Amino acid sequence: MISVQGLIKRFGGTAVLDGIDLNIAEGERVVVIGPSGTGKSTLLRCLNFLDRPDAGTIRVGDVSVDADRASKRDILALRRATSFVFQNYALFANKTAKENIMEALVTVQGRSQDEAEHRALEVLAETGLAGKADSFPAALSGGQQQRVGIGRAMAIGAQLMLFDEPTSALDPEWVGEVLDLMRRVAEQRQTMLIVTHEMQFAREIADRVVFMEGGRIVEQGPPSEVLDAPRDERLRRFLRRVA
Amino acid sequence: MRALDLDYMIGLVPVILGYVPMTLFMAVVAMACALVLASLLAVERVIRVPGLDWLVMLFLSFFRGTPLLVQLFLFYYGLPQVLAFLTQINGVTAAIMGLTLHFSAYMAEAIRAAITGVDRSQWEAAQSIGMTQGQMMRRIVLPQAGRIAAPTLVNYFIDMIKSTSLAFTLGVTEMMGATQKEASGSFLYFEAFLVVAVIYWIMVETLNQGQKQLEAHLNKAYAR
C-alpha cells in the first residue's frame, strides 16, 4: 500500500506540487497524465526524493517519510522501496548492461556477485537483451538502453516502480519495444506509477488514470471514465489537444 | 668550443640509470598518495562539508600559491625545528610528502572540474537505487570523473617525475643528485647534465605514449 498525503513542492515561489493526496493499492497500475509543467515528473521525483518535497508524508509499505523531518536514513529507505525509470535512461555510463542491473543488488542490497549476476542475466533475458549483457550503454540503441533501464528498476524488486515519461526521449521506432516490456512488467502485478503521453498505452494498461494540472490532481478514475467521459473542462481540453 | 667527451657520456648513462628506480619510486608513491588526497579534497569541494570547506580552501590556496622548493625546504629543514617527532625525517620521506601535498592541490582542482563534468543523470540514477553518497562517489561519479581527468592527471605525473629532481636539494641521491656528484668530480658539467636531461626526456616521452594507450583503454566503454 502506497499513500501520499499533502505533498507540496515549491521551486522558488511557485508551488509545483500544491497538496497531492494519492493512494495506490498493491499491484495497481496508475497512469498520470496532464499538460507539460504541471508537476507530474516532480511528483515522481519527490516520491524517490530526487527532489525533496517541502511538506507532506509519503508511505511505501513499511517505510514512512515525513518531508519536514526526513533523515538521511529515511530517504535511503524510501529510495530502496521504490525504483525509478528515467526519461533519458540514465544508465551508468561506466558499466555494462549487466553491471548496470547488478549495481543495486551488490552495492545497495549486499547480495553476492554470483547471485547478482545470475539475477541480472535473468532480467536481461526478460527484457530481450540477453545478447547485450556485456555491452556498454553507448553501444546500445535508445530503445535498448531504456529496456536495460527498466531491467535495472525491475531487478531491485521494489514495491513501487516509478516511470518518468519512459518513451518521451525515444525515436518513434523504439517506442513499441519499450511499451511492450512495460506491459510484461504490468502482467507481473507490479505496482506502477507511470507518467506518459502515450494515451493509447494509458488506456490499455492503467487501472486508474490521474489527471494533474497546476500541481493538483483534478480528476481520477478508471480509463473508461477519465479518458472517455471526462467531467472537468480542463481535462476535456487536454484530451482534445493530445488526441 | 671543445668537443663533447662522448666516452664519458656513454659511461655515465648506466650510472644515472641506476638511480631511475629512486626517482620513479618517489614519483609513483607521491602520485598514488596525491591521487587519494586530491580525490578527497575534490569531493569535499563539490559537496562542501560545513566547517571543513574553509580549511580545504586554505590548503589549496597555500600549496598552489607557494613554490614547491620553498615547501620542500619548509618540510625538511623547517618543520623538525618546531615538531620534535619530525627530527628523524629523511630526505626521501620529506620529498614524497612535499610532492604529495603540492600536487594534490593542483590535481584536486582537475578532479573537481571533472566531477562537475559528470552528467547529472548519473548522480540521480545512483541516488534513485538507494546508494549512499559515498557509494555514489566511489562507484559511479569518481570513475567517470577519472576518465575525464585522466589526460590532465598524466600530465601532472610527468610534471611530478621532473619535480623529483628537486629532492637532491634535500640530500636525496636520485637521478639529478647522482649527476651532480658525477659532474663535480669530472668537471664535465655540460656532458653530465645533457645526459641526465636526455634520460628524463626519454622517460617523459615514454609516458606520453602510454597516455595515448591509457586514453584508448578508458574510452572503450564509450565507443559506439
Interface residues (C-beta under 8 A of the other chain):
Chain A: N48 F49 L50 L76 R79 R80 T82 S83 F84 F86 N88 Y89 A90 L91 F92 A93 N94 K95 T96 E103 A104 T107 V108 F136 A138 A139 R152 I156
Chain B: D119 S121 Q122 E124 A125 A126 Q127 S128 I129 G130 M131 T132 Q135 R139 I140 P143 Q144 R147 K220 A221 Y222 A223 R224
